[in-house]
Amino acid sequence: MKLYLIIIGICSLILTAIVSAVYQANFFMTLAYTALGVVAVILVDALVATVSRLLPKQCANHEKRIYKVGAKEKKFYEKLHIRKWKDKIPEIGHFTGFRKNKIADPKSVEYLDRFLMEACYGEIGHFFSVFFGFIILLLFPLTETWWAISIPVAIINALLNLPSLFVLRYNSYKLEILRKSNLKKQARVKQQEN
């Protein structure tokens, strides 16, 4: 989380410096607009996350085709070397009461089903946050300064949501493999008991 805050802070200062220089605007007024844009996009992301979490469970069913990760997508994640950096992405599952940064009970199919459902909710939220972050463009009268600030803020928001989405999808196909393995083990145990 600290890394994200540092990135947001540095990007905000750079954006403020560029916009205030290009438009010959007061630096502190531009910084206030930038801070307002950052807060606004965070609030939009929070609203999107809340609404997505309120969707019925069948919308977050990991067995739906939309949540399946294909071979090309897997290769894409491997090319990104996602395994090396995925643990550095902030995980805020404590807001929903289910942390997704560590598998607490890898042998339980019920636990893995819940984990996959939570990952699906996360995918929905991050996917739509990429696009809904651009709503901040409509917050103020269409001034050049506001557009010069809000467009980069919305783009940075999209770029910060994509890694989380990628990590969730990368982890989900690994969890599917673990779940199938557990189901096979359970079936063998039941068969041996009979």
BANUVO-771971 format. One record per residue (C-alpha): x, y, z; residue number from 1. Coordinates in steps of 0.25 Angstrom, whole numbers, always signed. Layout:
REM BANUVO-771971
<atom xx="X" yy="Y" zz="Z" k="NUM"/>
...
This chain:
REM BANUVO-771971
<atom xx="+0" yy="+0" zz="+0" k="1"/>
<atom xx="+12" yy="+9" zz="+3" k="2"/>
<atom xx="+17" yy="+8" zz="-11" k="3"/>
<atom xx="+3" yy="+11" zz="-17" k="4"/>
<atom xx="+3" yy="+24" zz="-8" k="5"/>
<atom xx="+17" yy="+28" zz="-12" k="6"/>
<atom xx="+13" yy="+26" zz="-27" k="7"/>
<atom xx="+0" yy="+34" zz="-26" k="8"/>
<atom xx="+8" yy="+45" zz="-18" k="9"/>
<atom xx="+19" yy="+46" zz="-28" k="10"/>
<atom xx="+10" yy="+46" zz="-40" k="11"/>
<atom xx="+1" yy="+56" zz="-34" k="12"/>
<atom xx="+13" yy="+66" zz="-32" k="13"/>
<atom xx="+18" yy="+63" zz="-46" k="14"/>
<atom xx="+5" yy="+66" zz="-52" k="15"/>
<atom xx="+3" yy="+78" zz="-43" k="16"/>
<atom xx="+16" yy="+84" zz="-47" k="17"/>
<atom xx="+14" yy="+81" zz="-62" k="18"/>
<atom xx="+0" yy="+87" zz="-62" k="19"/>
<atom xx="+3" yy="+99" zz="-54" k="20"/>
<atom xx="+15" yy="+102" zz="-64" k="21"/>
<atom xx="+7" yy="+99" zz="-77" k="22"/>
<atom xx="-5" yy="+107" zz="-73" k="23"/>
<atom xx="+3" yy="+118" zz="-64" k="24"/>
<atom xx="-7" yy="+114" zz="-53" k="25"/>
<atom xx="-4" yy="+116" zz="-38" k="26"/>
<atom xx="+4" yy="+104" zz="-33" k="27"/>
<atom xx="-4" yy="+102" zz="-20" k="28"/>
<atom xx="-18" yy="+104" zz="-27" k="29"/>
<atom xx="-14" yy="+93" zz="-37" k="30"/>
<atom xx="-9" yy="+84" zz="-26" k="31"/>
<atom xx="-23" yy="+86" zz="-20" k="32"/>
<atom xx="-29" yy="+82" zz="-33" k="33"/>
<atom xx="-20" yy="+70" zz="-34" k="34"/>
<atom xx="-23" yy="+66" zz="-20" k="35"/>
<atom xx="-38" yy="+67" zz="-22" k="36"/>
<atom xx="-37" yy="+59" zz="-35" k="37"/>
<atom xx="-29" yy="+48" zz="-27" k="38"/>
<atom xx="-39" yy="+48" zz="-16" k="39"/>
<atom xx="-51" yy="+48" zz="-26" k="40"/>
<atom xx="-45" yy="+36" zz="-34" k="41"/>
<atom xx="-43" yy="+28" zz="-20" k="42"/>
<atom xx="-57" yy="+31" zz="-17" k="43"/>
<atom xx="-62" yy="+26" zz="-30" k="44"/>
<atom xx="-54" yy="+13" zz="-28" k="45"/>
<atom xx="-59" yy="+11" zz="-15" k="46"/>
<atom xx="-73" yy="+13" zz="-20" k="47"/>
<atom xx="-71" yy="+3" zz="-31" k="48"/>
<atom xx="-65" yy="-7" zz="-22" k="49"/>
<atom xx="-77" yy="-5" zz="-12" k="50"/>
<atom xx="-87" yy="-7" zz="-24" k="51"/>
<atom xx="-80" yy="-19" zz="-30" k="52"/>
<atom xx="-79" yy="-26" zz="-16" k="53"/>
<atom xx="-94" yy="-24" zz="-15" k="54"/>
<atom xx="-97" yy="-32" zz="-27" k="55"/>
<atom xx="-103" yy="-46" zz="-25" k="56"/>
<atom xx="-94" yy="-57" zz="-23" k="57"/>
<atom xx="-97" yy="-63" zz="-37" k="58"/>
<atom xx="-91" yy="-51" zz="-43" k="59"/>
<atom xx="-78" yy="-55" zz="-36" k="60"/>
<atom xx="-79" yy="-70" zz="-40" k="61"/>
<atom xx="-64" yy="-75" zz="-43" k="62"/>
<atom xx="-70" yy="-86" zz="-52" k="63"/>
<atom xx="-75" yy="-75" zz="-62" k="64"/>
<atom xx="-68" yy="-74" zz="-75" k="65"/>
<atom xx="-64" yy="-60" zz="-73" k="66"/>
<atom xx="-56" yy="-63" zz="-61" k="67"/>
<atom xx="-48" yy="-75" zz="-69" k="68"/>
<atom xx="-34" yy="-71" zz="-72" k="69"/>
<atom xx="-29" yy="-76" zz="-86" k="70"/>
<atom xx="-16" yy="-81" zz="-90" k="71"/>
<atom xx="-12" yy="-68" zz="-97" k="72"/>
<atom xx="-16" yy="-60" zz="-85" k="73"/>
<atom xx="-7" yy="-69" zz="-76" k="74"/>
<atom xx="+4" yy="-67" zz="-86" k="75"/>
<atom xx="+2" yy="-52" zz="-85" k="76"/>
<atom xx="+3" yy="-52" zz="-69" k="77"/>
<atom xx="+16" yy="-61" zz="-70" k="78"/>
<atom xx="+22" yy="-51" zz="-80" k="79"/>
<atom xx="+19" yy="-40" zz="-70" k="80"/>
<atom xx="+26" yy="-48" zz="-59" k="81"/>
<atom xx="+14" yy="-46" zz="-50" k="82"/>
<atom xx="+19" yy="-57" zz="-40" k="83"/>
<atom xx="+31" yy="-47" zz="-37" k="84"/>
<atom xx="+23" yy="-35" zz="-33" k="85"/>
<atom xx="+8" yy="-40" zz="-30" k="86"/>
<atom xx="+11" yy="-40" zz="-15" k="87"/>
<atom xx="+15" yy="-25" zz="-16" k="88"/>
<atom xx="+0" yy="-21" zz="-20" k="89"/>
<atom xx="-8" yy="-16" zz="-8" k="90"/>
<atom xx="-19" yy="-26" zz="-4" k="91"/>
<atom xx="-30" yy="-19" zz="+3" k="92"/>
<atom xx="-39" yy="-31" zz="+6" k="93"/>
<atom xx="-40" yy="-27" zz="+20" k="94"/>
<atom xx="-51" yy="-18" zz="+16" k="95"/>
<atom xx="-60" yy="-30" zz="+11" k="96"/>
<atom xx="-55" yy="-39" zz="+23" k="97"/>
<atom xx="-48" yy="-48" zz="+14" k="98"/>
<atom xx="-33" yy="-46" zz="+11" k="99"/>
<atom xx="-28" yy="-51" zz="-2" k="100"/>
<atom xx="-13" yy="-50" zz="+0" k="101"/>
<atom xx="-11" yy="-64" zz="+6" k="102"/>
<atom xx="-18" yy="-77" zz="+5" k="103"/>
<atom xx="-22" yy="-80" zz="+19" k="104"/>
<atom xx="-28" yy="-94" zz="+16" k="105"/>
<atom xx="-23" yy="-100" zz="+3" k="106"/>
<atom xx="-29" yy="-113" zz="+5" k="107"/>
<atom xx="-44" yy="-108" zz="+7" k="108"/>
<atom xx="-52" yy="-108" zz="-5" k="109"/>
<atom xx="-62" yy="-99" zz="+2" k="110"/>
<atom xx="-51" yy="-89" zz="+6" k="111"/>
<atom xx="-46" yy="-89" zz="-9" k="112"/>
<atom xx="-60" yy="-87" zz="-14" k="113"/>
<atom xx="-61" yy="-75" zz="-5" k="114"/>
<atom xx="-47" yy="-70" zz="-9" k="115"/>
<atom xx="-51" yy="-71" zz="-24" k="116"/>
<atom xx="-64" yy="-64" zz="-22" k="117"/>
<atom xx="-57" yy="-52" zz="-15" k="118"/>
<atom xx="-47" yy="-52" zz="-26" k="119"/>
<atom xx="-58" yy="-51" zz="-36" k="120"/>
<atom xx="-64" yy="-39" zz="-28" k="121"/>
<atom xx="-50" yy="-33" zz="-28" k="122"/>
<atom xx="-49" yy="-35" zz="-44" k="123"/>
<atom xx="-63" yy="-28" zz="-46" k="124"/>
<atom xx="-59" yy="-16" zz="-37" k="125"/>
<atom xx="-45" yy="-14" zz="-43" k="126"/>
<atom xx="-50" yy="-16" zz="-57" k="127"/>
<atom xx="-61" yy="-6" zz="-56" k="128"/>
<atom xx="-52" yy="+4" zz="-48" k="129"/>
<atom xx="-43" yy="+5" zz="-60" k="130"/>
<atom xx="-54" yy="+11" zz="-68" k="131"/>
<atom xx="-63" yy="+18" zz="-57" k="132"/>
<atom xx="-50" yy="+26" zz="-53" k="133"/>
<atom xx="-52" yy="+35" zz="-65" k="134"/>
<atom xx="-65" yy="+40" zz="-59" k="135"/>
<atom xx="-57" yy="+50" zz="-51" k="136"/>
<atom xx="-56" yy="+57" zz="-65" k="137"/>
<atom xx="-70" yy="+62" zz="-62" k="138"/>
<atom xx="-68" yy="+68" zz="-48" k="139"/>
<atom xx="-65" yy="+82" zz="-52" k="140"/>
<atom xx="-68" yy="+92" zz="-63" k="141"/>
<atom xx="-60" yy="+88" zz="-75" k="142"/>
<atom xx="-48" yy="+96" zz="-73" k="143"/>
<atom xx="-34" yy="+93" zz="-79" k="144"/>
<atom xx="-28" yy="+92" zz="-66" k="145"/>
<atom xx="-38" yy="+82" zz="-61" k="146"/>
<atom xx="-37" yy="+74" zz="-73" k="147"/>
<atom xx="-21" yy="+74" zz="-72" k="148"/>
<atom xx="-22" yy="+69" zz="-58" k="149"/>
<atom xx="-34" yy="+59" zz="-59" k="150"/>
<atom xx="-30" yy="+52" zz="-71" k="151"/>
<atom xx="-16" yy="+48" zz="-66" k="152"/>
<atom xx="-22" yy="+45" zz="-52" k="153"/>
<atom xx="-33" yy="+35" zz="-59" k="154"/>
<atom xx="-22" yy="+29" zz="-67" k="155"/>
<atom xx="-13" yy="+26" zz="-55" k="156"/>
<atom xx="-25" yy="+21" zz="-48" k="157"/>
<atom xx="-27" yy="+11" zz="-59" k="158"/>
<atom xx="-13" yy="+7" zz="-59" k="159"/>
<atom xx="-13" yy="+5" zz="-44" k="160"/>
<atom xx="-25" yy="-4" zz="-45" k="161"/>
<atom xx="-20" yy="-13" zz="-56" k="162"/>
<atom xx="-9" yy="-20" zz="-48" k="163"/>
<atom xx="-19" yy="-24" zz="-37" k="164"/>
<atom xx="-28" yy="-29" zz="-48" k="165"/>
<atom xx="-17" yy="-37" zz="-54" k="166"/>
<atom xx="-13" yy="-43" zz="-41" k="167"/>
<atom xx="-27" yy="-47" zz="-38" k="168"/>
<atom xx="-28" yy="-54" zz="-51" k="169"/>
<atom xx="-14" yy="-60" zz="-50" k="170"/>
<atom xx="-17" yy="-66" zz="-36" k="171"/>
<atom xx="-31" yy="-71" zz="-40" k="172"/>
<atom xx="-26" yy="-81" zz="-50" k="173"/>
<atom xx="-16" yy="-86" zz="-40" k="174"/>
<atom xx="-27" yy="-87" zz="-30" k="175"/>
<atom xx="-36" yy="-95" zz="-40" k="176"/>
<atom xx="-25" yy="-105" zz="-42" k="177"/>
<atom xx="-24" yy="-107" zz="-27" k="178"/>
<atom xx="-39" yy="-108" zz="-25" k="179"/>
<atom xx="-40" yy="-119" zz="-36" k="180"/>
<atom xx="-29" yy="-126" zz="-29" k="181"/>
<atom xx="-36" yy="-125" zz="-16" k="182"/>
<atom xx="-49" yy="-130" zz="-22" k="183"/>
<atom xx="-42" yy="-142" zz="-28" k="184"/>
<atom xx="-35" yy="-146" zz="-14" k="185"/>
<atom xx="-49" yy="-145" zz="-8" k="186"/>
<atom xx="-55" yy="-154" zz="-18" k="187"/>
<atom xx="-44" yy="-164" zz="-16" k="188"/>
<atom xx="-46" yy="-164" zz="-1" k="189"/>
<atom xx="-61" yy="-166" zz="-2" k="190"/>
<atom xx="-59" yy="-177" zz="-12" k="191"/>
<atom xx="-49" yy="-184" zz="-2" k="192"/>
<atom xx="-59" yy="-182" zz="+9" k="193"/>
<atom xx="-70" yy="-189" zz="+1" k="194"/>
